[in-house]
Amino acid sequence: MIFDEAQQAIANKIENNRDISKWRDWKWQLKHSVKSLDQFEKLTGIRFESKERDELLKTFDKFPLSVTPYYLSLLDKSDTISLVPENNERLQRRDNNDG
């Protein structure tokens, strides 16, 4: 059961099926988790500039990306960075582990 247009749009991009009955199935959600920046951009329609992409990919080396379609559907497209640690957070984490 799909609840809103954002969920329907994401579901249609994942599976070419108008009525995805497994949207509420946690196994389906995990199976279709977004694990790459390319997949994130494809499903959300958000495009990152080259420099920002490079920084995000460095961040994903330390903190792997994994977002279920449901959580992706809740994303405020004007605040995409809320899903991923920013570069300074990545550096701060490394500094805190040093000692």
DSSP file (Angstrom, degrees, kcal/mol; ACC not computed):
  #  RESIDUE AA STRUCTURE BP1 BP2  ACC     N-H-->O    O-->H-N    N-H-->O    O-->H-N    TCO  KAPPA ALPHA  PHI   PSI    X-CA   Y-CA   Z-CA
    1    1 A M              0   0    0      0, 0.0     2,-0.4     0, 0.0    20,-0.1   0.000 360.0 360.0 360.0 125.1    0.0    0.0    0.0
    2    2 A I        -     0   0    0      1,-0.1     3,-0.1    21,-0.1    19,-0.0  -0.820 360.0-168.4 -99.2 137.9    1.4    3.4   -1.1
    3    3 A F        +     0   0    0     -2,-0.4     2,-0.3     1,-0.1    -1,-0.1   0.784  59.5   9.1-101.5 -31.3    0.4    6.4    1.0
    4    4 A D  S  > S-     0   0    0      1,-0.1     4,-2.2     0, 0.0     5,-0.2  -0.888  76.3 -96.0-146.4 175.9    1.4    9.5   -0.9
    5    5 A E  H  > S+     0   0    0     -2,-0.3     4,-2.7     1,-0.2     5,-0.2   0.854 117.9  55.3 -65.2 -37.4    2.8   10.8   -4.2
    6    6 A A  H  > S+     0   0    0      2,-0.2     4,-2.0     1,-0.2    -1,-0.2   0.924 111.0  45.2 -62.5 -44.2    6.5   10.8   -3.0
    7    7 A Q  H  > S+     0   0    0      1,-0.2     4,-2.8     2,-0.2    -2,-0.2   0.909 112.9  50.8 -65.2 -42.0    6.3    7.2   -2.0
    8    8 A Q  H  X S+     0   0    0     -4,-2.2     4,-2.6     1,-0.2    -2,-0.2   0.910 109.3  50.9 -62.8 -42.4    4.6    6.3   -5.3
    9    9 A A  H  X S+     0   0    0     -4,-2.7     4,-1.3     2,-0.2    -1,-0.2   0.915 113.7  44.0 -62.8 -43.6    7.2    8.1   -7.3
   10   10 A I  H  X S+     0   0    0     -4,-2.0     4,-1.6     2,-0.2     3,-0.3   0.933 113.3  51.0 -66.9 -45.7   10.1    6.3   -5.5
   11   11 A A  H  X S+     0   0    0     -4,-2.8     4,-3.0     1,-0.2     6,-0.2   0.893 107.8  53.2 -59.3 -41.2    8.3    2.9   -5.7
   12   12 A N  H  < S+     0   0    0     -4,-2.6    -1,-0.2     1,-0.2    -2,-0.2   0.842 108.5  49.9 -64.5 -32.7    7.7    3.3   -9.5
   13   13 A K  H  < S+     0   0    0     -4,-1.3    -1,-0.2    -3,-0.3    -2,-0.2   0.787 115.1  44.0 -75.2 -27.1   11.4    4.0  -10.0
   14   14 A I  H  < S+     0   0    0     -4,-1.6     2,-0.4     1,-0.3    -2,-0.2   0.932 131.3  12.6 -80.6 -50.2   12.4    0.9   -8.0
   15   15 A E  S  < S-     0   0    0     -4,-3.0     2,-2.7     2,-0.2    -1,-0.3  -0.997  74.5-128.4-130.8 130.3    9.8   -1.4   -9.5
   16   16 A N  S    S+     0   0    0     -2,-0.4     2,-0.4    -3,-0.2    -4,-0.1  -0.437  72.1 114.9 -78.2  72.1    7.8   -0.7  -12.6
   17   17 A N        -     0   0    0     -2,-2.7     3,-0.3    -6,-0.2    -2,-0.2  -0.968  58.4-150.2-146.7 122.5    4.6   -1.5  -10.9
   18   18 A R  S    S+     0   0    0     -2,-0.4     2,-0.7     1,-0.2    -1,-0.1   0.843  92.5  41.4 -64.4 -36.4    1.7    0.9  -10.2
   19   19 A D        -     0   0    0     -8,-0.1     2,-1.1   -18,-0.1    -1,-0.2  -0.796  69.4-175.4-118.8  88.6    0.5   -0.9   -7.0
   20   20 A I    >   -     0   0    0     -2,-0.7     3,-1.1    -3,-0.3    -9,-0.0  -0.723   2.0-177.9 -87.6 102.6    3.4   -2.0   -4.9
   21   21 A S  T 3  S+     0   0    0     -2,-1.1     3,-0.5     1,-0.2    -1,-0.2   0.636  74.7  65.3 -76.6 -13.5    1.7   -3.9   -2.1
   22   22 A K  T >   +     0   0    0      1,-0.2     3,-2.2     2,-0.1    -1,-0.2   0.361  64.6 107.5 -92.5   7.5    5.0   -4.7   -0.4
   23   23 A W  T <  S+     0   0    0     -3,-1.1    -1,-0.2     1,-0.3    47,-0.1   0.850  83.9  46.2 -53.0 -36.7    5.8   -1.0    0.4
   24   24 A R  T 3  S+     0   0    0     -3,-0.5     2,-0.6     4,-0.1    -1,-0.3   0.429  88.0 105.9 -87.8   1.1    5.0   -1.7    4.1
   25   25 A D    <>  -     0   0    0     -3,-2.2     4,-2.3     1,-0.2     3,-0.2  -0.734  62.4-151.7 -84.5 118.2    7.1   -5.0    4.2
   26   26 A W  H  > S+     0   0    0     -2,-0.6     4,-2.5     1,-0.2     5,-0.2   0.822  96.0  55.5 -62.0 -31.6   10.3   -4.4    6.1
   27   27 A K  H  > S+     0   0    0      2,-0.2     4,-2.5     1,-0.2    -1,-0.2   0.909 108.5  47.4 -67.3 -41.0   12.1   -7.0    4.1
   28   28 A W  H  > S+     0   0    0     -3,-0.2     4,-1.8    -6,-0.2    -2,-0.2   0.917 111.5  52.0 -63.2 -42.9   11.2   -5.3    0.8
   29   29 A Q  H  < S+     0   0    0     -4,-2.3    -2,-0.2    -7,-0.2    -1,-0.2   0.929 112.8  43.5 -60.2 -46.7   12.3   -2.0    2.3
   30   30 A L  H >< S+     0   0    0     -4,-2.5     3,-1.5     1,-0.2    -1,-0.2   0.905 111.0  54.8 -66.4 -41.1   15.7   -3.4    3.3
   31   31 A K  H 3< S+     0   0    0     -4,-2.5    -1,-0.2     1,-0.3    -2,-0.2   0.847 114.0  41.8 -59.7 -34.0   16.1   -5.2    0.0
   32   32 A H  T 3< S+     0   0    0     -4,-1.8    -1,-0.3    -5,-0.2    -2,-0.2   0.126  83.0 143.4-103.2  19.8   15.6   -1.9   -1.9
   33   33 A S    <   -     0   0    0     -3,-1.5     2,-0.6    35,-0.1    35,-0.3  -0.298  57.5-113.5 -59.6 143.3   17.7    0.3    0.4
   34   34 A V  B     +A   67   0A   0     33,-3.4    33,-1.6     1,-0.1    -1,-0.1  -0.702  44.5 163.9 -81.8 121.3   19.6    3.0   -1.4
   35   35 A K        +     0   0    0     -2,-0.6     2,-0.3    31,-0.2    30,-0.3   0.291  52.5  56.4-125.4   7.8   23.3    2.2   -1.1
   36   36 A S  S  > S-     0   0    0      1,-0.1     4,-2.3    28,-0.1     5,-0.1  -0.981  73.4-127.2-139.8 154.1   24.9    4.4   -3.7
   37   37 A L  H  > S+     0   0    0     -2,-0.3     4,-2.6     2,-0.2     5,-0.2   0.879 111.9  55.0 -65.7 -38.0   25.0    8.1   -4.5
   38   38 A D  H  > S+     0   0    0      1,-0.2     4,-2.3     2,-0.2    -1,-0.2   0.924 109.7  46.3 -59.9 -44.5   24.0    7.4   -8.1
   39   39 A Q  H  > S+     0   0    0      2,-0.2     4,-2.5     1,-0.2     5,-0.2   0.894 111.0  53.0 -65.7 -40.2   20.9    5.5   -6.9
   40   40 A F  H  X S+     0   0    0     -4,-2.3     4,-2.1     1,-0.2     6,-0.4   0.935 111.3  46.0 -58.7 -47.5   20.1    8.3   -4.4
   41   41 A E  H  X S+     0   0    0     -4,-2.6     4,-2.3     1,-0.2     5,-0.2   0.894 112.4  51.2 -63.7 -40.6   20.2   10.8   -7.2
   42   42 A K  H  < S+     0   0    0     -4,-2.3    -1,-0.2    -5,-0.2    -2,-0.2   0.921 114.9  41.1 -63.7 -44.4   18.1    8.7   -9.5
   43   43 A L  H  < S+     0   0    0     -4,-2.5    -1,-0.2     1,-0.2    -2,-0.2   0.809 124.7  34.7 -77.3 -29.7   15.4    8.1   -7.0
   44   44 A T  H  < S-     0   0    0     -4,-2.1    -2,-0.2    -5,-0.2    -1,-0.2   0.706  94.8-130.6 -97.2 -22.0   15.2   11.6   -5.6
   45   45 A G     <  +     0   0    0     -4,-2.3     2,-0.4     1,-0.3    -4,-0.1   0.522  63.2 136.0  79.9   4.5   16.0   13.6   -8.7
   46   46 A I        -     0   0    0     -6,-0.4     2,-0.4    -5,-0.2    -1,-0.3  -0.728  38.6-161.6 -87.9 132.4   18.6   15.6   -6.7
   47   47 A R        -     0   0    0     -2,-0.4     2,-0.3    -3,-0.1    -5,-0.0  -0.961   3.6-150.9-117.8 131.8   21.9   16.1   -8.4
   48   48 A F        -     0   0    0     -2,-0.4     2,-0.0     1,-0.1    -7,-0.0  -0.759  21.6-113.1 -99.5 145.7   25.1   17.0   -6.6
   49   49 A E     >  -     0   0    0     -2,-0.3     4,-3.0     1,-0.1     5,-0.2  -0.319  37.0-100.9 -70.4 161.7   27.9   19.1   -8.1
   50   50 A S  H  > S+     0   0    0      1,-0.2     4,-2.4     2,-0.2     5,-0.2   0.882 121.0  46.4 -54.1 -47.9   31.2   17.4   -8.7
   51   51 A K  H  > S+     0   0    0      1,-0.2     4,-2.0     2,-0.2    -1,-0.2   0.917 114.4  47.7 -64.0 -43.0   33.0   18.7   -5.6
   52   52 A E  H  > S+     0   0    0      2,-0.2     4,-2.6     1,-0.2    -2,-0.2   0.892 110.3  52.9 -65.5 -39.5   30.0   17.9   -3.3
   53   53 A R  H  X S+     0   0    0     -4,-3.0     4,-2.9     2,-0.2    -2,-0.2   0.927 107.8  51.5 -59.1 -45.8   29.8   14.4   -4.9
   54   54 A D  H  X S+     0   0    0     -4,-2.4     4,-1.9     1,-0.2    -2,-0.2   0.912 111.4  47.1 -59.0 -43.7   33.5   13.9   -4.1
   55   55 A E  H  X S+     0   0    0     -4,-2.0     4,-2.2     2,-0.2    -1,-0.2   0.904 112.4  49.5 -65.6 -41.4   33.0   14.9   -0.5
   56   56 A L  H  X S+     0   0    0     -4,-2.6     4,-2.7     1,-0.2    -2,-0.2   0.913 109.1  51.8 -63.9 -42.0   29.9   12.7   -0.1
   57   57 A L  H  X S+     0   0    0     -4,-2.9     4,-1.1     2,-0.2    -1,-0.2   0.879 109.1  50.8 -63.8 -36.8   31.8    9.7   -1.6
   58   58 A K  H  X S+     0   0    0     -4,-1.9     4,-0.9    -5,-0.2     3,-0.3   0.909 111.0  49.3 -63.7 -41.4   34.6   10.2    0.9
   59   59 A T  H >X S+     0   0    0     -4,-2.2     4,-3.2     1,-0.2     3,-0.9   0.913 107.3  54.1 -63.5 -42.4   32.0   10.3    3.7
   60   60 A F  H 3< S+     0   0    0     -4,-2.7    -1,-0.2     1,-0.3    -2,-0.2   0.725  98.1  64.7 -68.2 -20.3   30.4    7.1    2.4
   61   61 A D  H 3< S+     0   0    0     -4,-1.1    -1,-0.3    -3,-0.3    -2,-0.2   0.868 116.4  28.9 -64.6 -35.4   33.8    5.4    2.6
   62   62 A K  H << S+     0   0    0     -4,-0.9    -2,-0.2    -3,-0.9    -1,-0.1   0.826 134.7  30.9 -90.9 -38.4   33.6    5.9    6.4
   63   63 A F  S  < S-     0   0    0     -4,-3.2    -1,-0.3    -5,-0.1    -2,-0.1  -0.844  87.8-139.6-125.4  91.2   29.8    5.9    6.9
   64   64 A P        -     0   0    0      0, 0.0     2,-0.3     0, 0.0    -3,-0.1  -0.185  19.7-118.0 -56.4 139.8   28.2    3.6    4.3
   65   65 A L        +     0   0    0    -30,-0.3     2,-0.2    -5,-0.1    19,-0.1  -0.610  43.9 156.2 -78.3 132.8   25.0    4.9    2.8
   66   66 A S        +     0   0    0     -2,-0.3     2,-0.4     2,-0.0   -31,-0.2  -0.691   6.3 163.2-159.2 103.8   21.9    2.8    3.4
   67   67 A V  B     -A   34   0A   0    -33,-1.6   -33,-3.4    -2,-0.2    -2,-0.0  -0.987  31.6-131.6-127.6 125.8   18.5    4.5    3.3
   68   68 A T     >  -     0   0    0     -2,-0.4     4,-2.4   -35,-0.3     5,-0.2  -0.371  27.0-112.9 -70.5 154.7   15.2    2.6    2.9
   69   69 A P  H  > S+     0   0    0      0, 0.0     4,-2.1     0, 0.0     5,-0.1   0.861 117.0  57.9 -55.4 -36.0   12.7    3.8    0.3
   70   70 A Y  H  > S+     0   0    0      2,-0.2     4,-0.7     1,-0.2     3,-0.2   0.960 109.3  42.2 -60.2 -50.9   10.4    4.8    3.1
   71   71 A Y  H >4 S+     0   0    0      1,-0.2     3,-0.7     2,-0.2     4,-0.5   0.859 111.4  56.7 -65.5 -33.3   12.9    7.2    4.7
   72   72 A L  H >< S+     0   0    0     -4,-2.4     3,-1.1     1,-0.2    -1,-0.2   0.878 101.8  56.7 -62.4 -36.4   13.9    8.4    1.3
   73   73 A S  H 3< S+     0   0    0     -4,-2.1    -1,-0.2     1,-0.2    -2,-0.2   0.712 103.5  54.5 -68.8 -19.4   10.2    9.4    0.7
   74   74 A L  T << S+     0   0    0     -4,-0.7    -1,-0.2    -3,-0.7    -2,-0.2   0.548  81.6 123.5 -87.9  -9.1   10.3   11.5    3.9
   75   75 A L    <   -     0   0    0     -3,-1.1     2,-0.9    -4,-0.5     5,-0.1  -0.278  61.2-137.4 -60.5 130.2   13.3   13.5    2.7
   76   76 A D    >   -     0   0    0      3,-0.3     3,-3.0     1,-0.1     6,-0.2  -0.817  13.9-149.5 -84.7 109.1   12.9   17.3    2.5
   77   77 A K  G >  S+     0   0    0     -2,-0.9     3,-0.5     1,-0.3    -1,-0.1   0.668  94.7  59.7 -60.6 -16.5   14.6   17.9   -0.8
   78   78 A S  G 3  S+     0   0    0      1,-0.2    -1,-0.3     2,-0.1     3,-0.1   0.533 111.1  41.5 -85.9  -5.0   15.7   21.4    0.4
   79   79 A D  G X   +     0   0    0     -3,-3.0     3,-1.4     1,-0.1    -3,-0.3  -0.371  66.6 146.0-136.0  54.8   17.6   19.7    3.2
   80   80 A T  G X   +     0   0    0     -3,-0.5     3,-1.7     1,-0.3     4,-0.4   0.788  63.6  69.4 -66.2 -28.0   19.3   16.7    1.7
   81   81 A I  G >  S+     0   0    0      1,-0.3     3,-0.8     2,-0.2    -1,-0.3   0.664  78.5  80.4 -69.2 -13.9   22.4   16.9    3.9
   82   82 A S  G <  S+     0   0    0     -3,-1.4    -1,-0.3     1,-0.2    -2,-0.2   0.731  90.3  55.0 -63.9 -19.7   20.4   15.9    6.9
   83   83 A L  G <  S+     0   0    0     -3,-1.7    -1,-0.2    -4,-0.2    -2,-0.2   0.750 109.1  46.3 -82.9 -24.7   20.7   12.3    5.7
   84   84 A V  S <  S-     0   0    0     -3,-0.8     2,-0.1    -4,-0.4    -1,-0.1  -0.914  89.0-104.8-124.8 145.2   24.5   12.2    5.5
   85   85 A P        -     0   0    0      0, 0.0     2,-0.1     0, 0.0   -26,-0.1  -0.416  40.4-122.9 -63.6 138.5   27.3   13.3    7.8
   86   86 A E    >>  -     0   0    0     -2,-0.1     4,-1.9     1,-0.1     3,-0.6  -0.376  26.9-102.3 -77.1 163.6   28.9   16.5    6.6
   87   87 A N  H 3> S+     0   0    0      1,-0.3     4,-2.2     2,-0.2     5,-0.2   0.885 122.4  52.7 -55.0 -43.7   32.7   16.6    6.0
   88   88 A N  H 3> S+     0   0    0      1,-0.2     4,-2.3     2,-0.2    -1,-0.3   0.827 107.5  52.8 -66.1 -29.7   33.4   18.4    9.3
   89   89 A E  H <> S+     0   0    0     -3,-0.6     4,-2.2     2,-0.2    -1,-0.2   0.885 108.3  50.6 -68.5 -38.6   31.4   15.7   11.2
   90   90 A R  H  X S+     0   0    0     -4,-1.9     4,-1.7     2,-0.2    -2,-0.2   0.917 113.4  45.0 -64.0 -43.2   33.5   13.0    9.5
   91   91 A L  H  X S+     0   0    0     -4,-2.2     4,-2.3     2,-0.2    -2,-0.2   0.889 111.4  52.8 -68.3 -39.7   36.7   14.8   10.5
   92   92 A Q  H  X S+     0   0    0     -4,-2.3     4,-2.3     1,-0.2    -2,-0.2   0.904 107.4  52.0 -62.7 -41.6   35.5   15.4   14.0
   93   93 A R  H  X S+     0   0    0     -4,-2.2     4,-1.4     1,-0.2    -1,-0.2   0.909 109.8  48.8 -60.6 -43.9   34.7   11.7   14.5
   94   94 A R  H  X S+     0   0    0     -4,-1.7     4,-0.8     1,-0.2     3,-0.3   0.916 111.1  50.2 -64.3 -43.3   38.2   10.7   13.4
   95   95 A D  H >< S+     0   0    0     -4,-2.3     3,-0.7     1,-0.2     4,-0.4   0.880 108.1  53.3 -62.5 -39.1   39.8   13.3   15.8
   96   96 A N  H >< S+     0   0    0     -4,-2.3     3,-0.6     1,-0.2    -1,-0.2   0.805 106.6  52.7 -67.6 -28.7   37.7   12.0   18.7
   97   97 A N  H 3< S+     0   0    0     -4,-1.4    -1,-0.2    -3,-0.3    -2,-0.2   0.655  93.8  74.3 -80.0 -15.1   38.9    8.4   18.0
   98   98 A D  T <<        0   0    0     -4,-0.8    -1,-0.2    -3,-0.7    -2,-0.2   0.688 360.0 360.0 -74.4 -17.2   42.5    9.5   18.1
   99   99 A G    <         0   0    0     -3,-0.6    -2,-0.2    -4,-0.4    -3,-0.1   0.483 360.0 360.0 172.5 360.0   42.7    9.9   21.8
